[in-house]
Each structure stands twice: as C-alpha cells, then as structure tokens.
Amino acid sequence: MKKRIVAAFLTMAMAVGMLTGCGTGSDGSASGAATTTADGKIQVDFWYAGGKTAVNVFQDIVDEFNESQDKYEIVTTTQADYSETYEKLQAAIAGKKAPDMVLLDVDASQNLNEKGLLADINEFIQADSDFEEDDYIDVFYGQGESEDGKRYSLPAYGTTQVLYYNIAAFEAAGIDPNSIETWQDLAEAAAAMTSEDGTFVGWEPMWGYNNLVDAALSNGATLLSEDGKTVMINSKEWVEVWESFRQWIHDDKIMKVNSGGQGWEYWYTTIDDVLQNKAGGYTGSSGDQADLDFSIVAAMEQPGFNDNPSAPTAGALQLAMLESSSDEEKQGAYEFMKYFTSPENQAKWSMGTGYIAVRQSTLEVAEFKAYAEENPQALVPISQASHATASLSDPTGGKIFDALSIAADKVELENISAQEALDEAQKTAQEALDSIK
C-alpha cells in the first residue's frame, strides 16, 4: 500500500488542530490520510473489551504508551465483551468506519483475515531488528498466523479456564484439593458440599460451551475427523461428558449455571456465589484472578475426564490491525502491539489481571518473580497452558461454534439430553462444513 501523506499536508493539519477526514476512503480502502490529534500526533483508534479490572489495566498501559512518545496517540473505545467487539467491528467495516486496531479472539481474527480485512504484520516485523519472535510462547504466537505464512495478529495475552475453589468449603467437607484428578472426583466433591436445602451448591461451571468443550477434550474428543471432513461433536467422547454435566446440573443438582444478564453479568454472579460462600467453586478464566480474594479461594488446574489426561484449551486474545487503515496508522498500531507485549508490560498485565503473559522472558522480570512467590495461583494457568490444547479453529467461520452454543444451552439450561442436543448440533455443523468443501 503506497504512502500518500506529504509533509506539507501534515503541517497544515497540525496548524488547524485536527484533520477531519478519517483514515479510510469512501470505498473502505486506505485513503492515505491519517487522522491526527490536536497536538499533531497520528491517531490510532483501538477497540477492545474485557472485565472491569482488565479494562482499567489495559487503559493504564495505553496511557503510558501515549506518554512515552510524541508520534502516536492510541484512542480507545471499549465494548461490552469480545462478541460485541466482533459484531460491531463487522458493522463498522461495512459502514467504512472501522478502527485501526482491535482486540479479538482467535476465531474472529481468523474469519476477518480470510476475508482479507486484516493487515499483514510481517512487513513491520521484518523491518524491525529489535523484534524478538523467539521469545513469544509458541502456543499463543502460532494462533495468529495463516497457513500461507501471513501474520495477521500478535497475541496480546493468553487465557485458559482453571478451577477456583472455596477453601473453607473444601476444608469443611474434608476434601483435599490434590485428590481432584478427574471430573468425576470433582463431582463427588460437589455432592459432598451441596446442602440438602439447595442454598449451597457444590460447583458452578461457567455458562456456555467453553467449559463443556474443555472437559470433552479431556476425554479424548476432537472437533473434526483427521481428514477434516466430518464434524465429530456427537461422538461418544462428547456425549459422555455433556450428559454428565446435564446430570450433575439437573438430576443431581450438585452443580449450577448462572446465565443471562448484560455483558459479563452472569460471570460476576458466578464469582460472587463462590466469594459469598454460596458455592464450593467454579470454572473460570485465568483473567478472573484480579477480581478474586485468595484468602477465600484458591486455584487449581482442570482435571482429566475418566482416565484421560487434562487437555483444556489455551487461547490467545489477539491484537490485529485493519487493512483499511493508512500506513502511518498501521505503524502506530504495530508500535503499540510491540509496547504492550514487552516483557515488562506483560508482567504488569499478568499481575494486574491474572491473564497469561505471551513472552517467555516475562517469568524473569523481577517484579513478576516476586509476585509469583507471594501469589502461587498466578502460576496455575501458566502451568496448565504448557499442556493445553491450542484454541480450536472453526473452518466454517463460526457456524460449528454457534451450533455448540445452542446445544450447550439445551443441555445446561433446558435439561435436554446431550445425545439429542449434540446430534442436532452435528447435523447443522456438518451441513455448514459440507458447504465450504
């Protein structure tokens, strides 16, 4: 993409205070005219989402970046959650009003890249002699590269779902956390903790298909067949796990799922249940750690299912730049990506939020080493990520995951058998897969 800004035009823009044109042309392609701020910095519009603590830590790092140099200004817009970010981004792209940089989950960034909407970061990396590619953790770094070698995103941070348990509840029931080696062990513990009147429930899986997928993967399940032609989500490995959760929730009533509400409301309701001594524990994000009181709860890795090893997913939340932005805005986006993923800022981010740092050298940052010694729960998601399954890829552009989401609601909320729910989901997903073959 040719650079078309000239110095005289920038000088004029600085004189009037702010360039009024946006960074994209009327057809959505780069116009070559970067938006500048009143003090002459190139403005980089950035959309992201996160929990209440994560948003504040993220904004702190943005502010520090803006103050650290005088060329670029990151201007942020927060969204309710990752899904809303993706939905609004698609609408903004269609309306030729897309931001320059965005924080996305793996599937969303992959889908946008396949449509040619994300810029190739390789050209910036190759021009940067200071970029330390080998220091990025493979399981996260590899999730932002396409089969043809295009790097369409950099990992901002990693996340994986771990177990947070109520220390007092475990002690009162005589449960040793180290004895939880399988999901069946956890179900037994949940049964021991659940009160007869139902005012205290043993365990609370987080609403949605993610926890169920993690447990299925820990039962040897796969999303697709080896040749990639068949959707496998109604195989016995899947059905056994999902039916177990249906039984634990609806028949045995030793588990409960909170659902609905605005944005992350269901998530914080689940956390509050455990912190307020209404539940024995829950399955949640590594990023919950900043919102938890570790005098009340402790963390442990997800177990395996039956005799199978633990294999939950570990995903990267990714920083991507839009192809429609000007070269100057893309360079500013890259500079921020590099800043955010520095070992020092990754340490600050991980300590402040609980999310997993994507740089190996973060573990050697003095502040993080001292923090981990005092807060051993910080190392639990890092340890789990070392043997986790990389985030699953949906070749249909999200239709398999949509089918799983519908099936999860049927199992968790409507008490429909796992076989029925997953058979329906498999049919829908297989049709979507066949349509692209």
C-alpha positions in Angstrom: 0.0 0.0 0.0 1.6 3.3 -1.1 2.3 6.1 1.3 0.5 9.2 0.1 0.8 11.6 3.0 3.1 14.5 2.3 4.8 16.8 4.8 3.0 19.9 3.7 -0.4 18.4 4.3 0.6 17.2 7.8 1.9 20.7 8.6 -1.4 22.2 7.5 -3.4 19.7 9.5 -1.4 20.5 12.7 -2.0 24.1 12.2 -5.7 23.8 12.1 -5.6 21.4 15.1 -7.1 18.2 13.8 -7.5 16.6 10.4 -11.2 16.0 9.9 -11.0 13.2 7.4 -10.9 9.6 8.6 -8.3 7.0 7.7 -10.3 5.2 5.1 -11.6 6.2 1.8 -15.2 6.1 0.7 -14.7 2.6 -0.6 -13.2 1.3 2.6 -9.6 1.2 1.3 -6.8 3.2 2.7 -7.0 6.8 1.7 -3.5 7.6 2.8 -4.8 10.4 5.1 -4.1 9.5 8.7 -6.2 11.2 11.3 -4.1 13.4 13.6 -4.9 14.8 17.1 -4.9 18.4 18.1 -1.2 18.3 19.1 -0.2 16.7 15.8 0.1 13.0 16.9 -1.1 10.3 14.5 -4.4 9.0 16.0 -4.8 5.2 16.1 -8.3 4.1 17.0 -8.4 1.0 19.1 -11.4 -1.1 20.1 -11.2 -3.7 22.9 -13.2 -5.4 25.6 -12.5 -7.0 29.0 -13.7 -7.4 32.5 -13.9 -4.3 34.8 -10.3 -4.8 36.2 -8.8 -5.8 32.8 -10.2 -2.7 31.1 -8.5 -0.4 33.7 -5.2 -2.1 33.5 -5.3 -2.0 29.7 -6.1 1.7 29.7 -3.2 2.3 32.1 -0.8 0.7 29.6 -2.4 2.7 26.7 -1.9 5.9 28.7 1.7 5.1 29.4 2.3 4.4 25.7 0.8 7.7 24.7 3.0 9.5 27.2 6.2 7.5 26.2 6.5 9.1 22.7 5.2 12.1 20.7 4.3 10.5 17.4 1.2 8.3 18.0 -1.9 8.6 20.2 -4.0 5.5 20.9 -7.6 6.4 21.3 -9.6 3.6 22.9 -13.3 2.5 22.7 -14.4 -0.3 25.0 -17.1 -2.8 24.1 -19.2 -5.0 26.4 -17.4 -8.2 25.6 -15.4 -10.0 22.8 -18.5 -11.0 20.9 -19.9 -7.5 20.8 -16.5 -6.2 19.6 -16.6 -8.6 16.7 -20.2 -7.8 15.8 -19.7 -4.0 16.0 -16.5 -4.3 14.0 -18.2 -6.1 11.2 -20.8 -3.3 11.1 -18.1 -0.7 11.2 -16.2 -2.3 8.3 -19.4 -2.4 6.2 -20.0 1.3 7.1 -16.4 2.3 6.2 -15.9 3.4 9.9 -13.6 0.7 11.2 -11.0 1.4 13.8 -7.3 0.9 13.1 -6.6 -1.8 15.7 -8.8 -4.2 17.6 -8.6 -6.9 20.2 -10.2 -10.1 19.0 -10.4 -13.8 19.9 -8.8 -16.4 17.7 -11.8 -17.3 15.7 -12.9 -13.8 15.0 -9.5 -12.7 13.8 -9.1 -15.8 11.6 -12.5 -15.1 10.0 -11.6 -11.5 9.2 -8.3 -12.5 7.8 -9.9 -15.0 5.5 -11.9 -12.1 4.1 -8.8 -10.1 3.5 -9.7 -7.4 6.1 -6.6 -7.6 8.3 -3.2 -6.3 7.5 0.0 -8.4 7.3 2.1 -7.6 10.3 5.1 -9.5 8.8 6.2 -6.4 6.9 6.5 -4.4 10.2 8.3 -7.3 11.9 10.8 -7.8 9.1 11.6 -4.1 9.2 12.2 -4.2 13.0 15.6 -5.5 14.0 14.5 -5.4 17.7 11.6 -7.7 17.4 12.2 -10.9 19.4 10.0 -13.5 17.7 11.5 -16.5 19.5 10.5 -15.1 22.9 6.8 -15.4 22.2 5.3 -18.6 23.6 4.5 -20.9 20.7 1.0 -22.0 21.7 -0.1 -18.3 21.6 2.1 -17.0 18.8 1.1 -19.7 16.4 -2.6 -18.8 16.6 -2.1 -15.6 14.7 -0.5 -17.0 11.5 -2.3 -18.4 8.4 -1.2 -21.4 6.5 0.4 -19.3 3.9 2.6 -17.6 6.5 0.7 -14.3 6.8 0.9 -12.9 10.4 -2.5 -11.3 10.8 -2.3 -10.7 14.6 0.0 -10.7 17.6 -1.0 -12.3 20.8 -1.9 -9.7 23.5 -2.3 -12.3 26.3 -3.2 -15.9 26.8 -6.2 -17.3 28.7 -7.3 -20.7 29.8 -10.1 -21.9 32.1 -9.0 -23.1 35.5 -10.8 -24.2 38.7 -11.3 -21.8 41.6 -12.4 -23.5 44.8 -13.7 -22.2 48.1 -11.1 -23.1 50.7 -13.4 -23.2 53.7 -16.0 -25.3 51.9 -13.4 -27.9 50.9 -12.0 -28.0 54.4 -15.4 -28.3 55.9 -16.2 -31.3 53.7 -12.8 -32.9 54.3 -11.8 -32.6 50.6 -8.1 -32.5 49.7 -7.8 -30.4 46.5 -4.9 -32.6 45.4 -7.3 -35.5 45.3 -9.2 -33.9 42.4 -7.7 -35.8 39.5 -10.8 -36.3 37.3 -14.1 -34.5 36.7 -15.7 -37.5 38.4 -13.6 -36.6 41.5 -14.9 -33.1 41.3 -18.5 -34.2 41.0 -18.1 -36.3 44.2 -16.6 -33.3 46.0 -19.5 -31.2 44.7 -22.0 -33.7 46.0 -20.3 -33.7 49.4 -20.5 -29.9 49.6 -24.1 -29.4 48.3 -26.6 -28.6 51.1 -29.9 -30.5 51.3 -31.9 -27.3 51.1 -30.1 -26.2 47.9 -28.8 -23.0 49.4 -25.2 -24.1 48.9 -24.2 -25.8 45.6 -21.1 -27.8 45.1 -19.8 -26.4 41.8 -20.7 -23.8 39.2 -19.4 -24.3 35.6 -19.4 -21.0 33.7 -22.3 -20.6 31.3 -21.6 -21.5 27.6 -20.0 -24.2 25.6 -16.4 -23.5 26.5 -16.3 -25.4 29.8 -18.1 -28.3 28.2 -15.6 -28.3 25.3 -12.6 -28.3 27.6 -14.0 -31.3 29.5 -14.7 -33.1 26.2 -11.2 -32.5 25.0 -10.0 -34.0 28.3 -12.0 -37.1 27.4 -10.1 -37.6 24.1 -12.7 -35.7 21.9 -11.9 -33.9 18.7 -13.8 -31.3 16.8 -13.2 -32.7 13.4 -12.1 -36.1 11.9 -8.4 -36.4 11.0 -9.2 -35.6 7.3 -11.2 -32.5 8.4 -14.3 -33.7 6.5 -16.5 -34.8 9.4 -17.7 -32.9 12.4 -17.2 -35.1 15.5 -19.2 -33.3 18.1 -21.8 -36.1 18.7 -19.2 -38.8 19.2 -19.3 -40.8 22.4 -16.4 -38.8 23.8 -18.5 -35.6 23.5 -21.8 -37.1 24.6 -20.5 -38.8 27.7 -19.1 -35.5 29.0 -22.0 -33.3 28.1 -24.5 -35.8 29.5 -22.5 -36.0 32.8 -22.8 -32.2 33.2 -26.5 -32.4 32.4 -27.0 -35.0 35.1 -24.9 -33.1 37.6 -26.8 -29.9 37.0 -30.4 -31.1 36.6 -30.7 -34.6 38.1 -28.2 -34.5 41.0 -28.4 -30.7 41.5 -24.8 -30.6 42.7 -23.9 -28.0 40.0 -25.5 -24.8 38.8 -25.1 -22.5 35.8 -25.8 -18.8 36.0 -27.0 -17.3 32.7 -28.2 -14.2 31.1 -27.8 -10.5 32.0 -25.9 -7.7 30.3 -22.4 -8.3 29.2 -20.4 -10.1 31.9 -23.2 -10.1 34.5 -23.5 -13.9 34.6 -19.8 -14.2 35.0 -19.6 -11.9 38.1 -22.7 -13.5 39.5 -20.9 -16.8 39.4 -17.8 -15.4 41.0 -19.9 -13.7 43.8 -21.6 -17.0 44.6 -18.2 -18.5 45.5 -16.8 -15.5 47.3 -20.1 -15.1 49.3 -20.0 -18.8 50.4 -22.9 -19.9 48.3 -20.9 -22.4 46.1 -17.9 -24.7 46.5 -16.1 -23.4 43.5 -16.4 -22.5 39.8 -14.7 -22.9 36.5 -13.5 -19.6 35.2 -10.9 -17.6 33.3 -7.3 -17.1 34.4 -8.2 -13.4 34.0 -10.5 -13.6 37.0 -7.6 -13.6 39.4 -7.6 -9.8 39.8 -11.3 -10.0 41.0 -10.8 -12.8 43.5 -10.0 -12.8 47.2 -7.4 -15.5 47.6 -7.9 -15.6 51.3 -11.3 -17.2 50.4 -10.4 -19.1 47.2 -7.5 -21.0 45.7 -6.8 -22.1 42.2 -6.0 -25.5 40.6 -5.8 -26.9 37.1 -8.7 -28.6 35.3 -8.6 -32.3 35.7 -8.9 -35.1 33.1 -12.1 -37.0 32.4 -12.1 -40.7 33.3 -8.6 -41.9 32.7 -7.8 -39.3 30.0 -5.2 -36.5 30.6 -6.3 -32.9 31.1 -6.4 -31.1 27.8 -8.4 -27.9 28.0 -7.9 -25.1 25.5 -5.5 -22.2 25.9 -6.3 -19.3 23.6 -4.8 -16.0 22.7 -6.6 -12.7 22.7 -5.1 -11.1 19.6 -4.1 -7.6 18.5 -4.9 -7.0 14.8 -4.7 -4.0 12.6 -7.2 -3.3 9.8 -6.1 -3.4 6.2 -8.2 -0.3 5.5 -6.0 2.0 7.7 -3.3 4.2 6.4 0.3 3.1 6.6 1.0 5.6 9.4 -1.9 4.3 11.4 -0.7 0.8 10.9 2.8 1.7 12.0 1.3 3.3 15.1 -0.7 0.1 15.8 2.4 -2.0 15.4 4.4 0.2 17.8 1.6 -0.2 20.4 1.5 -4.0 19.9 5.2 -4.2 20.5 4.9 -2.0 23.5 2.0 -4.0 25.1 3.8 -7.3 24.6 7.1 -6.2 26.0 8.1 -8.5 28.9 7.7 -5.6 31.4 4.2 -4.7 30.3 3.3 -8.4 30.1 4.3 -8.7 33.7 2.2 -5.7 34.6 -0.7 -7.1 32.7 -0.5 -10.6 34.1 0.0 -9.4 37.7 -2.9 -6.9 37.4 -5.4 -9.3 35.7 -4.3 -12.9 36.0 -4.1 -13.5 32.3 -1.2 -15.4 30.9 1.9 -13.5 29.6 2.8 -14.3 26.0 6.5 -13.7 26.4 8.7 -16.4 28.0 11.1 -13.7 29.4 8.2 -12.3 31.5 8.9 -15.0 34.0 12.3 -13.5 34.5 11.0 -10.0 35.2 12.0 -9.3 38.8 8.6 -7.8 39.8 6.8 -10.8 38.4 9.1 -13.3 40.1 8.5 -11.7 43.4 4.7 -11.6 42.8 4.5 -15.3 41.8 6.3 -16.3 45.0 3.7 -14.5 47.1 0.8 -15.4 44.8 1.3 -19.0 43.7 -2.2 -19.0 42.0 -0.6 -16.9 39.2 1.4 -19.9 38.1 -1.6 -22.2 37.8 -2.8 -21.0 34.3 0.8 -20.9 33.1 1.3 -24.5 34.1 -2.0 -25.5 32.5 -1.2 -23.7 29.3 2.0 -25.8 29.0 0.0 -28.9 28.2 -3.2 -27.4 26.9 -4.9 -27.7 23.5 -4.5 -24.7 21.3 -7.8 -22.9 20.7 -10.0 -24.8 18.3 -10.4 -23.5 14.8 -13.8 -23.4 13.1 -13.3 -23.7 9.4 -17.0 -22.7 8.8 -16.4 -19.2 10.1 -18.1 -19.8 13.4 -21.1 -22.0 12.4 -19.8 -25.1 14.3 -19.3 -23.0 17.4 -22.7 -21.5 17.0 -24.2 -24.9 16.9 -22.3 -25.9 20.0 -23.5 -22.8 21.8 -27.1 -23.7 21.1 -26.5 -27.3 22.2 -24.9 -26.1 25.4 -27.9 -24.0 26.3 -30.2 -27.0 25.7 -28.1 -29.2 28.0 -27.2 -26.7 30.7 -30.4 -24.6 30.8 -33.2 -26.7 29.2 -32.3 -30.2 30.5 -32.3 -31.7 27.1 -30.2 -34.9 26.7 -26.7 -34.5 25.4 -27.3 -37.0 22.7 -30.3 -35.1 21.3 -28.6 -31.7 21.6 -25.4 -32.8 20.1 -27.0 -34.8 17.3 -28.9 -31.7 16.2 -25.7 -29.6 16.5 -23.7 -32.1 14.5 -26.3 -32.0 11.7 -26.2 -28.3 11.5 -22.4 -28.1 11.7 -21.9 -30.8 9.1 -24.1 -29.0 6.6 -22.0 -25.9 7.2 -18.8 -27.8 6.8 -20.0 -29.5 3.6 -21.0 -26.2 2.1 -17.4 -25.0 2.1 -15.8 -28.2 0.8 
